[in-house]
């Protein structure tokens, strides 16, 4: 060994024979892959970002700004704290990527060989998932004023379906089917798609097709068919394919409600959104549901309060696997945390966002489902800052803030998508626990009382259902569905005269409630009031002209009321709709045998 070689080893400066001195980062090789994968989905023409980052010139123009916001972790936005949940699609730069951007800027932003750069992402008006199986366009665009506060608007879509379909993915286009202006910002900040199976949302429109305002919707829901999927969208997000077996059901007559949060752009705009639906032939094999922890009733935040806290806890009656989480608050929220305490006392984090920002809310899906055994307590702990020191506080000076549907009000929600243990549909025990929990916190909760009554009816226990429905009526006596369901429970325990009164109340409160008209018709038959029964059932048949079952039932009612000609007409209508309808065929034969067939 030479003296010079020995000296190099002693000084620690020897370099391996085949190593190479690292080259300074350049755009083509090092920076473009980072920007295209982590930034461009928002930072492109027409995106939510304030400038585009899809070319070298874009990046060089904003290079110092990029280095500053990535060094502090402000960009790209990824609110969840590390170590509090392992989520899909984590948009967070590594230390090496942040250092590469810094070095690139320090060295004058070299471009490198353009041919070495990956192809830039393409953003156009095309559907990202290809042509949808069904495209729904808003009937009327919403006109947005140049300025003012945030707008919350609900667009209604009524698909013209002849049979049930199963949906594996949705895609939302805020510009609808028209050519978008790629140089204009996205007006829709985010949106949620809701499934209205009762059609109750249609009654909130002043004029058909125009939609209605409001942030937090109270849609009439069957507790036997609870919310099951997060159908959330925001600009820059990728459409989500439901895993095999997790498709959701869309039936004829269902209404889709696109609940949108819009922000004025500084000029008058029109928003005509469209929805693309992608079908699958595979019906659902798994039945998740959404658990909502919430503490809105605790929100009464004094002006100046810096560390106002709210909590909620729910004990799981069954084991579940948590698939996704969605925390939500408004502008005063600061630290939002969800966690689970197992029966043995072990605490597992679900999510924590120490620096909440409403502008970056999202649904977070776990890379692997998080199993929680029966008896686990799931908890939320939220903190709010209503002081002048909160830069997001919309009130200057601060004022007392309570829960509500305006952006300046507050909310405290933590939603979990869970899959109950076991095979088949095992949601009911959890749904019942949720409703009981709501009723314990708010004894006058109409929806919780109604839901518990419906679950009791599903267990064939109408006697237990009666006080639940009565509680719902005390909470809101103006709702027809509670009177109708109470009438059904009373009928099932033999209190027929009381049931008749409730059905009559339901129809009087909501003449458009066809289920109540149907129940009232049957109650009137029992009371021997045939003409009144025919009057009620005639309205039901007119409301469902394509239902062979309803037409056939109306036929039998007419036959029993002595109107053979009318019965014959109804049975023939039913058979025209469904030639295999046995009820209509038997009814028509019965009329013919008795010599009472109409001409």
C-alpha positions in Angstrom: 0.0 0.0 0.0 1.4 3.4 -1.0 1.8 6.1 1.6 -0.6 8.4 -0.3 -3.3 5.6 -0.3 -2.8 4.9 3.4 -3.1 8.7 4.1 -6.4 8.9 2.2 -7.9 6.0 4.2 -6.7 7.7 7.5 -8.3 11.0 6.5 -11.6 9.3 5.5 -11.6 10.9 2.0 -11.2 7.8 -0.1 -14.1 7.4 -2.6 -15.3 4.0 -3.8 -13.9 3.3 -7.2 -17.3 3.1 -9.0 -19.1 5.9 -7.2 -20.1 9.1 -9.0 -20.5 12.6 -7.7 -24.2 13.4 -7.4 -25.4 15.9 -10.1 -27.4 18.9 -9.1 -31.1 18.3 -9.5 -32.7 19.5 -12.7 -36.3 19.9 -13.8 -36.5 17.1 -16.3 -35.1 14.4 -14.2 -35.9 15.4 -10.6 -38.5 18.1 -10.2 -41.0 17.3 -13.0 -41.9 13.9 -11.5 -42.6 15.5 -8.1 -44.7 18.3 -9.5 -46.7 16.0 -11.9 -47.5 13.4 -9.2 -48.1 15.7 -6.2 -49.0 19.2 -7.4 -50.4 19.3 -11.0 -53.9 17.8 -10.1 -54.7 21.2 -8.5 -52.1 23.4 -10.2 -53.3 23.4 -13.8 -55.3 25.8 -16.0 -58.8 25.8 -14.5 -57.7 24.0 -11.3 -58.1 25.2 -7.8 -54.4 26.2 -7.5 -53.6 29.9 -8.1 -51.2 29.0 -10.9 -50.3 26.1 -13.2 -47.3 23.7 -12.6 -47.3 21.6 -15.8 -44.4 23.0 -17.7 -40.8 24.0 -17.0 -41.6 27.7 -17.4 -44.5 27.4 -14.9 -42.2 25.8 -12.3 -39.3 28.3 -12.9 -41.6 31.3 -12.6 -42.8 30.2 -9.2 -39.6 28.3 -8.1 -38.8 30.3 -4.9 -42.4 30.1 -3.8 -42.5 26.4 -4.4 -39.3 25.9 -2.4 -40.7 28.0 0.5 -44.1 26.3 0.8 -42.6 22.8 0.5 -39.9 23.5 3.0 -42.5 24.4 5.6 -44.8 21.5 4.8 -47.6 23.9 3.8 -47.7 22.4 0.3 -48.7 20.0 -1.0 -51.7 20.0 1.5 -51.9 16.8 3.6 -53.7 17.7 6.8 -53.5 14.4 8.8 -50.7 14.3 11.4 -48.1 11.5 10.7 -48.6 8.5 12.9 -52.4 9.0 13.3 -53.7 6.7 10.5 -52.2 5.1 7.4 -54.1 6.4 4.4 -54.2 5.8 0.7 -53.0 8.5 -1.7 -50.9 10.3 0.9 -49.9 13.6 -0.7 -46.8 14.4 1.4 -43.3 15.0 0.1 -40.3 13.1 1.5 -37.3 14.9 3.0 -35.3 13.9 -0.1 -37.9 15.5 -2.4 -38.0 18.7 -0.4 -34.2 18.9 -0.4 -34.2 18.3 -4.2 -36.5 21.2 -4.8 -34.4 23.4 -2.5 -31.2 22.5 -4.3 -32.8 23.0 -7.7 -33.7 26.5 -6.8 -30.4 27.3 -5.2 -28.6 26.2 -8.4 -30.7 28.4 -10.7 -33.5 26.1 -11.7 -31.7 24.1 -14.4 -34.0 22.6 -17.0 -31.9 19.5 -17.9 -32.7 17.5 -21.0 -36.3 18.1 -21.9 -36.5 14.7 -23.6 -35.7 13.1 -20.2 -38.8 14.6 -18.6 -42.0 12.5 -18.1 -44.9 13.5 -20.2 -46.9 16.3 -18.5 -50.4 15.4 -17.3 -53.2 16.4 -19.6 -56.3 18.1 -18.3 -59.4 18.4 -20.5 -63.1 18.2 -20.4 -63.0 14.4 -21.0 -64.3 11.9 -18.5 -61.3 10.5 -16.6 -62.9 7.1 -16.4 -64.1 7.0 -20.0 -67.6 7.5 -21.1 -70.1 6.9 -18.3 -72.9 4.4 -18.5 -75.3 7.2 -17.5 -74.8 11.0 -17.7 -77.0 13.3 -15.6 -77.1 17.0 -16.3 -78.5 19.6 -14.0 -81.7 21.0 -15.4 -81.0 24.6 -14.5 -77.6 26.2 -13.8 -77.0 28.1 -10.6 -76.1 31.8 -11.1 -73.2 32.9 -8.8 -72.7 36.5 -8.0 -69.2 38.0 -8.3 -68.6 38.4 -4.6 -70.1 37.7 -1.2 -70.0 34.8 1.1 -69.7 31.1 0.3 -72.7 29.5 -1.3 -74.1 26.0 -0.4 -76.5 24.7 -3.1 -78.2 21.3 -3.8 -78.7 20.2 -7.4 -81.2 17.4 -7.8 -81.0 14.7 -10.4 -83.7 12.1 -11.1 -82.4 9.3 -13.2 -84.9 7.8 -15.6 -84.3 4.2 -14.6 -86.6 1.2 -15.5 -84.7 -1.2 -13.3 -82.2 -1.3 -10.4 -78.6 -0.6 -11.2 -75.4 -1.0 -9.1 -72.9 1.8 -9.2 -69.2 1.2 -8.9 -68.0 4.7 -9.5 -69.1 8.3 -10.0 -67.5 11.3 -11.7 -68.5 14.9 -11.3 -68.0 17.6 -13.9 -68.6 21.1 -12.4 -68.9 22.6 -15.9 -71.5 20.1 -17.0 -71.4 19.0 -20.7 -70.4 22.4 -22.0 -66.8 23.1 -23.0 -65.0 24.3 -19.8 -62.9 27.5 -19.5 -59.6 26.1 -18.5 -58.4 29.5 -17.5 -61.2 30.0 -14.9 -61.0 28.7 -11.4 -63.2 25.9 -10.2 -66.2 27.4 -8.5 -67.2 24.2 -6.7 -64.9 23.9 -3.7 -66.2 20.4 -2.8 -69.3 18.3 -3.1 -71.1 15.3 -1.6 -73.5 13.1 -3.5 -76.5 11.9 -1.5 -79.1 9.2 -2.3 -82.6 10.2 -1.6 -84.8 7.1 -1.8 -88.0 8.7 -0.5 -88.0 11.7 -2.9 -88.3 14.1 0.0 -85.7 16.5 -1.4 -88.0 17.2 -4.4 -90.4 18.9 -2.0 -87.8 21.5 -1.1 -87.6 23.0 -4.6 -89.6 26.1 -5.2 -89.6 25.4 -8.9 -88.8 22.0 -10.5 -85.2 21.6 -11.5 -83.7 24.6 -9.8 -82.5 22.9 -6.6 -82.4 24.6 -3.2 -79.9 26.1 -0.7 -78.5 24.6 2.5 -75.4 22.9 3.8 -76.4 20.0 6.1 -79.4 18.1 4.6 -82.1 16.2 6.5 -83.2 13.6 4.0 -85.9 11.1 5.0 -84.1 7.8 5.3 -85.1 4.3 6.0 -83.1 3.1 9.0 -83.1 -0.3 7.5 -81.1 1.1 4.6 -78.7 3.5 6.2 -76.0 5.6 4.5 -73.2 3.3 3.4 -70.7 5.1 1.1 -68.6 8.3 1.1 -69.5 9.9 -2.3 -67.2 12.9 -1.9 -65.6 15.0 -4.6 -63.3 17.9 -4.8 -61.3 19.5 -7.7 -58.1 17.6 -8.3 -59.3 14.4 -6.8 -59.3 11.1 -8.7 -62.6 9.2 -9.2 -62.8 6.3 -6.8 -63.7 2.8 -7.9 -65.6 0.9 -5.2 -63.9 -2.5 -4.5 -65.5 -5.6 -5.9 -68.7 -6.4 -3.9 -69.0 -2.8 -2.5 -71.2 -1.3 -5.3 -74.2 0.7 -4.1 -77.8 0.4 -5.3 -79.7 2.9 -7.4 -83.4 2.1 -7.8 -86.1 3.6 -10.1 -87.5 6.7 -8.6 -84.4 7.5 -6.5 -83.2 11.1 -6.5 -79.5 12.0 -6.4 -78.7 15.2 -4.5 -75.4 16.9 -5.3 -74.6 19.0 -2.1 -72.1 21.6 -3.2 -69.9 24.2 -1.5 -69.2 27.1 -4.0 -66.9 30.1 -3.7 -67.4 33.2 -5.8 -64.7 34.0 -8.3 -64.9 37.7 -8.6 -67.1 37.7 -11.6 -70.7 36.5 -12.4 -70.6 32.8 -13.2 -73.0 29.9 -14.0 -72.6 26.4 -12.6 -74.4 23.6 -14.5 -72.8 20.4 -13.0 -73.1 16.9 -14.5 -72.7 13.5 -12.9 -71.4 10.4 -14.6 -72.4 7.0 -13.3 -70.5 3.8 -14.0 -72.5 0.6 -13.6 -71.5 -3.0 -12.7 -73.5 -6.2 -13.0 -72.2 -7.4 -9.6 -74.7 -6.7 -6.8 -73.2 -5.7 -3.4 -71.9 -8.6 -1.3 -70.7 -6.3 1.5 -72.8 -3.8 3.4 -70.9 -1.0 5.1 -72.5 1.9 6.9 -71.5 5.4 8.0 -71.2 6.0 11.7 -71.5 9.7 12.6 -70.1 11.0 15.8 -71.2 14.6 16.4 -71.2 17.2 19.1 -73.2 20.0 17.5 -75.4 20.3 20.5 -72.3 21.3 22.5 -71.3 24.1 20.1 -71.8 27.4 21.9 -68.5 29.1 21.6 -68.0 32.4 23.4 -66.2 35.3 21.6 -62.6 35.2 22.5 -62.5 31.5 23.5 -59.2 30.0 22.3 -59.5 26.4 23.4 -63.1 25.4 23.3 -63.5 21.6 23.3 -66.4 19.3 22.4 -66.5 15.5 22.6 -68.5 12.4 21.7 -68.1 8.7 22.4 -69.9 5.6 21.1 -69.5 2.0 22.2 -69.7 -0.4 19.3 -72.2 -3.3 19.9 -70.5 -5.3 17.2 -66.9 -5.7 15.8 -66.2 -3.7 12.7 -63.5 -2.9 10.2 -63.0 0.9 9.7 -62.5 1.6 5.9 -62.5 5.4 5.8 -62.9 8.6 7.9 -64.2 12.1 7.2 -63.7 14.8 9.9 -65.6 18.0 9.5 -65.7 21.5 11.1 -65.8 25.1 9.8 -63.5 28.0 10.2 -63.0 28.0 14.0 -61.9 24.4 14.1 -58.2 24.0 15.0 -57.4 20.4 16.3 -59.7 17.5 15.2 -59.0 14.1 16.6 -60.6 10.7 16.4 -59.5 7.6 18.2 -60.7 4.2 19.4 -60.2 2.6 22.9 -60.3 -1.2 22.7 -61.9 -3.3 25.5 -58.5 -4.0 26.9 -57.7 -0.3 27.2 -55.4 -0.1 24.2 -55.9 3.2 22.3 -55.7 3.3 18.5 -55.6 6.5 16.5 -58.1 7.0 13.8 -57.0 10.5 12.6 -55.7 13.7 14.0 -55.4 17.0 12.2 -53.6 19.5 14.4 -54.0 22.4 12.0 -57.5 22.1 10.6 -58.3 24.1 7.4 -61.8 23.8 6.0 -60.4 24.4 2.5 -58.6 21.1 2.6 -61.3 18.8 4.0 -61.4 15.4 2.5 -62.3 11.7 3.0 -59.4 9.6 4.0 -59.4 5.9 3.2 -57.1 3.6 5.1 -54.6 1.5 3.2 -55.7 -1.5 5.2 -59.0 -1.8 7.1 -58.6 -1.1 10.9 -60.4 -3.8 12.9 -62.1 -2.8 16.1 -63.6 -5.5 18.3 -67.0 -5.5 19.9 -67.1 -3.1 22.9 -64.6 -0.7 21.5 -65.3 3.0 22.2 -64.9 5.3 19.3 -64.3 8.9 20.2 -63.9 12.4 18.8 -62.2 15.3 20.5 -62.4 18.7 18.7 -61.0 22.1 19.6 -62.1 25.5 18.4 -60.5 29.0 18.4 -62.9 31.9 18.4 -60.3 34.5 19.2 -59.1 37.4 17.1 -55.8 35.5 16.8 -57.4 32.9 14.6 -56.6 34.1 11.1 -59.5 32.0 9.7 -62.1 33.5 12.1 -64.8 35.0 9.8 -66.1 37.4 12.4 -64.2 40.6 13.2 -64.4 41.2 16.0 -65.2 37.7 17.2 -68.8 36.9 18.3 -70.5 33.9 19.9 -70.8 31.1 17.5 -73.2 28.1 17.6 -74.0 25.1 15.4 -75.8 25.8 12.1 -75.8 25.5 8.3 -74.2 28.8 7.5 -70.4 28.9 6.8 -70.1 31.3 9.7 -71.8 28.8 12.0 -69.9 25.7 13.3 -70.1 21.9 13.0 -68.5 19.0 14.9 -68.8 15.8 12.9 -66.6 12.7 12.6 -67.9 10.1 10.1 -66.5 6.6 9.9 -67.3 4.1 7.1 -67.3 0.7 8.8 -67.9 -2.9 7.7 -69.5 -5.0 10.4 -68.0 -8.4 11.2 -69.6 -11.5 9.7 -71.3 -12.2 6.4 -74.4 -10.7 5.0 -76.1 -7.4 6.1 -75.2 -7.0 9.8 -75.8 -3.2 10.1 -78.9 -3.1 12.2 -77.4 -3.5 15.7 -74.9 -0.7 15.0 -77.6 1.5 13.5 -79.8 1.0 16.5 -76.9 1.8 18.9 -76.4 5.0 16.9 -80.0 6.1 17.1 -80.2 5.3 20.8 -77.0 7.3 21.3 -78.5 10.3 19.5 -81.7 10.1 21.5 -79.7 10.0 24.8 -77.9 13.2 23.8 -81.0 14.9 22.3 -84.2 13.5 23.7 -86.3 15.4 21.2 -84.5 14.1 18.2 -87.3 13.4 15.6 -85.2 11.2 13.2 -83.8 9.1 16.0 -87.2 8.3 17.5 -88.6 7.5 14.1 -85.7 5.3 13.2 -85.9 3.3 16.5 -89.6 2.8 15.8 -88.9 1.5 12.3 -86.3 -0.9 13.6 -88.8 -2.2 16.2 -91.3 -2.8 13.4 -88.7 -4.7 11.4 -88.3 -7.0 14.5 -92.0 -7.6 14.3 -92.5 -5.7 17.6 -95.1 -3.0 16.9 -95.9 -2.6 20.6 -92.4 -1.4 21.3 -92.6 0.8 18.1 -95.6 2.7 19.3 -93.9 4.9 22.0 -91.0 5.6 19.6 -93.4 6.9 16.9 -95.3 8.9 19.5 -92.0 10.5 20.6 -91.2 11.4 17.0 -94.7 13.1 16.7 -94.1 15.0 20.0 -90.8 16.2 18.5 -92.4 17.3 15.2 -96.2 16.8 14.8 -96.1 18.2 11.3 -94.4 15.3 9.6 -96.7 12.9 7.8 -94.4 9.9 7.9 -94.5 9.6 11.7 -98.3 9.6 11.7 -98.3 7.0 8.9 -95.9 4.7 10.7 -97.7 5.1 14.0 -100.9 4.1 12.2 -99.2 1.0 10.9 -98.0 0.0 14.4 -101.5 0.6 15.9 -103.1 -1.4 13.1 -100.7 -4.3 13.8 -101.7 -4.5 17.5 -105.4 -4.4 16.6 -106.2 -0.7 17.4 -107.9 -0.1 14.0 -109.9 3.0 14.8 -106.8 4.7 16.2 -104.8 3.6 13.2 -107.4 5.1 10.8 -107.1 8.5 12.6 -103.3 8.5 12.2 -103.5 7.6 8.5 -106.0 10.4 7.9 -103.7 12.9 9.7 -100.8 11.8 7.6 -102.7 12.4 4.3 -103.9 15.7 5.5 -100.4 16.8 6.5 -98.9 15.7 3.2 -101.3 15.0 0.3 -98.4 13.7 -1.7 -97.5 10.9 0.7 -98.7 7.9 -1.4 -97.7 5.4 1.3 -100.1 7.1 3.7 -102.8 7.1 1.0 -102.3 3.4 0.5 -102.5 2.6 4.2 -105.5 4.8 4.6 -107.3 3.0 1.7 -106.8 -0.4 3.4 -107.9 1.0 6.8 -111.1 2.4 5.1 -111.8 -1.0 3.6 -111.7 -2.5 7.1 -114.0 0.2 8.3 -116.4 -0.6 5.4 -116.1 2.8 3.8 -115.7 1.6 0.3 -116.2 4.8 -1.7 -113.6 6.6 0.5 -111.2 3.6 0.0 -111.6 3.8 -3.8 -110.9 7.5 -3.7 -107.6 7.0 -1.8 -106.4 4.1 -3.9 -107.3 5.8 -7.1 -104.7 8.5 -6.2 -102.1 5.8 -5.5 -102.7 4.1 -8.8 -102.4 7.4 -10.6 -99.1 8.1 -8.9 -97.7 4.7 -10.0 -99.0 4.2 -13.5 -96.2 1.7 -14.3 -96.6 -0.5 -11.3 -98.5 -3.7 -12.3 -98.9 -4.6 -8.6 -100.6 -1.3 -7.7 -102.9 -1.5 -10.7 -103.9 -5.0 -9.8 -104.5 -4.2 -6.2 -106.7 -1.2 -7.3 -108.6 -3.7 -9.5 -109.4 -6.0 -6.6 -110.6 -3.0 -4.5 -112.9 -1.9 -7.3 -114.2 -5.5 -7.7 -115.0 -5.8 -4.0 -116.6 -2.3 -4.1 -119.0 -3.6 -6.8 -117.3 -1.9 -9.9 -116.7 -4.9 -12.1 -116.1 -2.8 -15.2 -113.5 -0.6 -13.5 -111.8 -3.7 -12.0 -111.6 -5.3 -15.4 -109.9 -2.2 -16.8 -107.4 -2.2 -14.0 -106.5 -5.9 -14.4 -106.0 -5.4 -18.1 -103.7 -2.4 -17.5 -101.7 -4.5 -15.0 -101.3 -7.3 -17.5 -100.3 -4.9 -20.2 -97.5 -3.7 -17.9 -96.6 -7.3 -16.8 -98.1 -10.2 -18.7 -96.9 -12.6 -16.0 -98.7 -10.8 -13.1 -100.6 -13.6 -11.5 -102.7 -11.3 -9.3 -104.1 -9.5 -12.3 -104.8 -12.7 -14.3 -106.6 -14.2 -11.4 -108.6 -11.0 -10.9 -109.6 -10.9 -14.5 -110.7 -14.5 -14.4 -112.7 -13.8 -11.3 -114.6 -10.9 -12.9 -115.3 -13.1 -16.0 -116.6 -16.0 -14.0 -119.0 -13.9 -12.1 -120.4 -12.3 -15.2 -119.3 -8.8 -14.2 -116.6 -8.1 -16.8 -116.7 -4.5 -18.1 -116.7 -3.6 -21.7 
